[in-house]
Amino acid sequence: MTDLKELNIELNPLPGAIPATFAQVNEETLRTTCRACQESGGRLVAIWGTDAYHQASQNRFTVHIALVFAQGLVCLSHPILNDPPSCTDLGDIFFPARRMQRALFDMMGIRFTAPDQRPWLRHGAWPETLFPLRKDSNESLFYQNTPDPYSFIQVTGEGVHEIAVGPVHAGTIEPGHFRFQVVGEKILRLEERLGYTHKGIEKRFESLEWAEGVKLAGRVSGDSTVAHGWAYVMAVENLCGHTAPIRSLWLRALALERERIANHLGDLGALGNDGGLAFGLSQFSRLKEDWIRTNDLIFGHRYLMDFIIPGGVNHDVAHAQTIQIQHEVQIIRKEVQHLKRIYDEHAGLQDRFLMTGRVLPDLATDLGMIGLAGRASGIAFDLRTQFPCTPYDALNVNMITHHNGDVAARVIVRFEEIFESLRLIELILAKLPQGDVRSDIPEPPSNSIGLGWIEGWRGEVFVAVHTDSRKKPLRIHVHDPSWQNWPAIEYAVMGNIVPDFPLINKSFNLSYSGHDL
């Protein structure tokens, strides 16, 4: 990958637990740096914007872009000089940028010079001349329902027909629309539409105190509350130049690995059910229920909400409770090993899994896939390995990868990650240091930025926090890994049959909520 010294830009180190640097760039340098990142094997993490309206700034709007280089995160900030605000298109360099750019226009009115100018998050819920994240937006005007037809891309030809699924689905899942173009049952093209329950989360962050924000961050996507909460407090602690007590950092990792296992258990059961093995659903559901009941008993919440706080964790774990966790780990390992043998030897299940929903490594790289789904397609990246924060720098995490990129590969990665997380939990408990579990964090500096970056069970969760001149939240951006991986499903389903879509979709199990703030 490109050495940062070769970029010829002034990079300033950002304090904290992750290797990160910051630079202010013009439009030409922004694009040049992004191109250098992509050509050297790096990738895009997130795109967001800030509005300095209340600070009487000469440059009201700024576009921020986080990139991964070999040395760590690079955050580029590009002040917008033109009116109305616009920025060069980056979608031809980074595929995931396309939807992020459309979302930034919907929310802040910064238009990118991209071919696709369709709205992404607005859905006619407010007029296209209003932008919710602008500081001078009039909230009373956002309750207007403005008709907004959406132009789905159509495939034409003999025998081609269209199937519309959603946005309302059976069961208690969140809304998402899937528009299929098919011949018979073979899928020629899928186009997604998300963002139906826009909740105003990023706007709400601006009115919260720093200690309150973690509760909201932990509810961005409820199945990833530890990952989002830790990324948020990491960003705040980095901003303040504060390090939480060492014992609390190890307890955060304990909670994160428990969250990873809980989700993998649930998904493996659902995948067995979608493949025609209801036995798998009942057995994995039983194991997950036992696991999250222990969460409730020891951590105070089945899904571990509000355990992580700025400056540490909200309570300690007693020695007797660590013994209980160790015993549970042994039971879960034995049961999952037995269920893995059943899955591996079940001919009908393997017939549904193998070669279904395939995304090969080259395509996965082009699409910018990350996390669990990326690793199942040969993308060898896991923050716990490449850029480990405490305590992962002392645990030697074994990264799990596969190269077939199909449903079977994503199932294998889930099984192996359960076994690795169980091993990590045993190590964490064996090495758990003594000491305090919480501390007071200092007041953040004004006009500054802090970054948080955590490998959740789906993939990396990224949070950027900006302060204004009063040391209050100017902007808090939370980025779920589903942003990178939702477009990949559109490619994964091509050539498959329509009845296999639920199986393929579940093998990714991306977040609707995390994509729709």
N, C-alpha and C positions, 0 to 999 in steps of 0.2 A: 504494500500500500504506500501511497505518497507520504513522504516525510513532511511534517508540518512546516519545517524550515524552508522547504522548496516553494511554498505557496506565496511568499513575498507579501505577507500581510502581518500586521502587528497583532499578535495574539497575547492576551493577558490571562494569566492563570486565575481560575475561580477556586476559592477555598472549599474544602469539604472532603467527603468520603469517596468521591469518584474523580478520576482524572478528567478534568474539563477545562477548556479555555474559551475565551470570549474575544470577538473582534467586531468592530464596526466597519462595514464595507459599502461601496457604491454598487450600482446595479451590475456593471461589467464584472467587477471582482466577485460579486455574488455568484454569477453564472459560471465564471471561470473556476472558482473553488468547488462548486458543486460538480462540475464536469471532472475535475481532477479527482474528487472523492469517488465518483462512480467508476472512472476508468482504473482506479487503483484497488478496486474491490470493496470500497466503503459503501455506505448507504445512508438514506434519509431516515431520521427518527421522527421528526415532527415539524410542522409549520404552524405558526400562530402570529398574532398581531397585538400591538398595544396602541392605546389612544391617550395622548398626553394633553387632552383638551383643557383640563382644569389647571394644568401647570404652565399655561401660556407658552408652550414650547414653540420654537420656530418651525420645527418639523413635527406636526401633530401625530402622524401615523408612522409606525415602524413595523416592518415585517421581520420576524425572527425565524431562523431555521437551525435545527439541531442535526448535525451530521456525525456519523461514526467514522473515525480514522483509526489506524492501528494504535495510535497513542491514546485514544480515548474520545470523548465528546468534544466537538467544536460547535459553539453557538455563534452564528453569524447574525448580526443585526443590521438591517438595511433601512435607513430613514427614507421615507417617501417624500419626494420634493414636489411632485406634480399634483394638480387639483383638477378633476377628481382623482383620488389616489389610485395608482396602478403600479404593477410590478411585472417584470419579465416572467414568462412562462418557464416553469421548471419540470413540467410533466413529460417533456421529451427526454429528460435526463433520468428522473426518478418516477417510475410508474405510479407509486402510491400518492405522489404529489397532486395528481389530477383532482381527486375528490377533496383533499385538504384545501386546495386553492378555491374550489367552488364553495366550500363551507365558509372559508374566510370572507369571501365576498358577501354571502348571505348574512353573516353575523356582524361584519365590520365595514363592508362596502369597499374593500380593497380588491380591485379587479385585476386578475392576471391575464396576460395576453395569450390565452389558450384557445384552441379551437372549440372546446366544449364549454359553453357559457350557460348551460342549464342550471337552475337552482338545485341545491342538494339538501339543505335542511329547512328551507322556508315553507314548502308545501302550501303556499297560499294563506298561511296563518297570519301574515302581515304583509302590507304593501311592499313591493320590491324597492321602493325608495327609502324605506326605514331599515335601520340596522341595530339590532338589540344590544350589541356590545359597545356601541359608541357611548361616550360619557354624557352626551347631550340628548340621548334618545328619550322620547316621550313614551313611557310605558303604557299610558292609557290608550295609545293608538294601536297597540299590538294585539288587541282582542278582535280586530276586524277580520272577517273571513273573506279573503279576496280570491275569486276563482283563479286557478293556476294550472291549466292543462300541461301535462308533462309528455314530451315527445320521446317515447321509447323507440329505440332503433329496431326496425323490422327486417326480417329475412323474407324474401319473396321467391317464388318458384312453385313448380307443380307439386302438389301434395303437402305444401308447408302450411301449418296452422299454428295458432297461438293459444297458449294456456296461461291464464293469470291466476296466481296463487297469493292470497293475502291482500292487504296487510293484516286483516284479522284472521287468526289461526285457531284451530281447535286446541283446547287446553289453556293452560295459564302461562303462555309464553308471550313475549313482547311482539309488537307489530313489525312486520317487514314484508315488502312486496317483491314477488319474484315473477318476472315475465319470461316465459319459455317460448322459443320458436322451435317447433318439432316437425319431424316427418314420421308418421306412425307414433312410435314411442321413443324414437331416437332424438336426443336433444342436439339441435344445431347451434343454438345460442341461448344464453341466459343473461338477462339484465336485472340487476337488483335496484331497489329503491328503499332507502332506510330513512331514519330520522323522524318518525311519525309522532313521537311523544316528547318533543323538545321540552325540556324541563326547566331551562333557565339556570342551570347549575353554575356556569361560569360567571354569570351576572351576580348570582347570590354570593359567591365567594367574596366579591368586592365589599360587601357590607358586614363581613364577619371578622372577628378578632382572630389572630393567628392560632390561638389554642382551640378555637371553635371550628376552624376550617377542616381539621382532620376528620371530624365526624361526617362532614359533607363529602370529603374525598373518599372515605370508606364506604359511601353509599352510591358512588358513581356506577359501580357494577358489583352487586352484592356478593357474587360468588368469588370476587377478588378483593375483598375488603382489606386484607392484610397487605397485599401488594400495593394497592392504591394508597392506603394509609401510610405505609412505610415510605413510599416515594414522596408523598407530601411532606412528612416530617423531616425526611432527609433534605429536601429542598429548603425548608425553613431553617433547619439546623445549619446547613451549609451557608445559607444567607447570613446567619447570625455568628458564624464562626464558632459554633458550639458542638461539642462531642458528648453524646449521651453516655451514661455509665456503661462500662463494659458488659456487666451482667445483663443489662436491658437489651443490648445489641444481640447477645446470644439468645435471649428469650424471643426477640423479634424473629430470628431465623427459625426457631422452634415452631412458632406460630405459622410462618410462611410455608414450611415444609408440611405441616399438618393441613394447611389449606390446599396445597398441591395434591396431596394424597386423597383428600375428600372429594375433590373434583374428578380426579382420575377414576376413583371407585365408581362414582355416579355415571360417568361417561361410558365406562366399560360395560356396565349393566345395560345402559340404553342402547349401545351399539350391538350387544348380543340380542336384545329384543328386536331392534330394527332388522337384524339379520335372520330372524326367525327362531331365536333361542330364548324363549321367555324364562327359562331356568336361570340364565345368566343375569337377567334383570332382577329376579327375586333374590339371588344370592348376593350380588354386589350391592343391592339396596339395603340388605340386612347389614352388611359390613359397614357401609357408609353411615347408616343410622347409629350403629354402635360407636363409630368413630366420632361423630359430631355430638353425641351425648356426652362423651368424655370431654370434648371441647367445652360444653356448657358447664360441666361439673368443675373443671379446673380453671378455665379462662373466663367463665361468666357469660358466654354466648355461644350458641350452636355454630354460628358462622364466624366467630372470633371478632365481631365488630367492637370497636372502641377499646381494644386491648392496647394498641400502639397509640402513644400520645407524644406531642413535642417534648423532648427531654428524656424520653424513656418509654416505659410501659406503665399501665395504670395499677398493676399489682404484681407481686412476686409469685413464684411457683414453689410450693413447699417440697421438702425432700421426699415425704411420703407420696406426693403426687408424681414426682419423677419416677418413683418405683412403679407406680400404677401405669404410667406411659410406657415404660420399658416392657412390662408384661404384655400390654396391649400390642406393642410392636411385634413381639414374637408370635402372637396369635394371628395378626393380620398377615404377616409374611407367609406363614404356613398355609393359610386359607387361599391367599392370592396365588401362590405357587400351584396349588391344586387346581384352581379355576383356570389358570393359564394353560395347564395341560389339557383340560377339557376343551377350551377354545381352540388350541392348536390342533387337536385331533378330531374336531367336529367338521366333517367333510362339507356339510351344507353351509355352515358358517364361513368356512374358508373360501368356498366358491363365491359367496357374496362379497367377501372382503378383497380377495386378490384381484388386482388389475382394475379395480373400481375406483373412480374419482382420482385418476393418477395425475400428479404434477411432477414431472421429472426435474432433476437438479438445475439444468440450464434455464428452463422456464421459471422455476422458483426464484432463481437469482434475478432474472429480468423483471419479475413481478415484485421483487423486494420482500419476499415472505420472511417471516421471523417466527421465533418461539417454537412451540411444540410442532406446529404444522411445518414450519421451515426446516426443523431438524429432521423430520420424517422424509423430507425431500432433499437431504444432503447439505443443508445450510448449517454448517458447524459453528453456531454462535449461541452462547449461553453466558449471560453476565456473571453468573456464579463462577465461571471458569476463566473467561477473558479479562474481566475487570472486577474481581471479587472484593466486595466490601467486608468489613468485620461482621461475622466471624468466618465468612466463606474463604478468606485468605488462609485460614488455618485448617480447613476441612478437606482440601484436595478433591473437589467435586468431579465425578466422572460424567462427562457430557454424553448423553445418549443420542445417537444419530442413526438414520437409515437412509437408503438411497432409492428405494422403489417408489416412494411418493404416493402410494395408494392408500385406501382405507386400512388394509392390512398393516402397512408400515406405521400409520398413525396409531393403530392399536398396539403394535409392538412397542413403540416409544412410550406409550402410556404405562404398559406393564413394567418396562424396565425403569421408568422414572419412579414408579411406586417403590420398587426394591431399592433404588438409590436413595430416595428420600427417607425410607425406613433406616437405612444405614447411617445417613446424616443425622437423623434424630438420635440414634444411639450414641453417636460421637458427641453431639451437642450436650446430651445429658451427662456423658462421662467427663467432659471437659468444662462443664458449666462453671464459670468463675463466681466467686463470692463478691458481695458488695451491694451497693444501692441499686435500685431499679428505676429511679427517676431523679431529675434535677431541674432546676429553673433555668430557662434559656434567657439570654440577654435580649435587649431590644434590638430589632434589626436596623441596619443602616438605611438611610434614605437613598432613593434613586439607584437601587441596586437590584441584582438578579441572583437567584439561587436555583440550583437544579437538583432534582432527585431522579434516580434511575434504578429500578429494581426488577429482577427477573421473576415475574409472577408465573402462575401455572400455564397461562395461555402464551406468555411471552413477556417482553419487557414493557413495564409501565413507566412512563416518563411524566414528570411534573416540573413546570417552570413557574417560579413565583417572582413577581416584580413589585418593588415598593415605589411609592411616590415620594414627593418632597416632605410629606408629613410622617413618613415611615409606615404608612398604611398600605394595604393591598391595592396596587394599581391594576394588576392583572394576574390571575392564576390560571394556568393552562394545564389541563389533565389530559394525557394522551394514552388511550387504551391500545394494545397491540392489534385489536380487531380492525383498526383502520388499515393496516398493511395487508391483512389476510382476507378480508371480505372480497376484494376483487378476484382473488385467486380461485374462489369457489366457482366463479363464472367460467373459468378455464377448466377447472377440475371436472365439471359435469359434461363437457362437450364429448359427444360420441357415446355417452351412457344413456340408459333408458330412464324415462321419467320416474318409474317406481324406485329407482336407486337414489334419487335426489335426497330424500330424508336421511338415508344412510350416509351419504357423502357429507351432507350438511352437518350431521351430528358428529362425524369424525373430526371436523374442525371445531365445532361447538363454539362459535364466536359470540361476542356480546353485542346485543342490540342496544342495550342501555349505555354501555361504554362508548358507543359510537354516536350517541344522541344526547348531548349535554344540554 
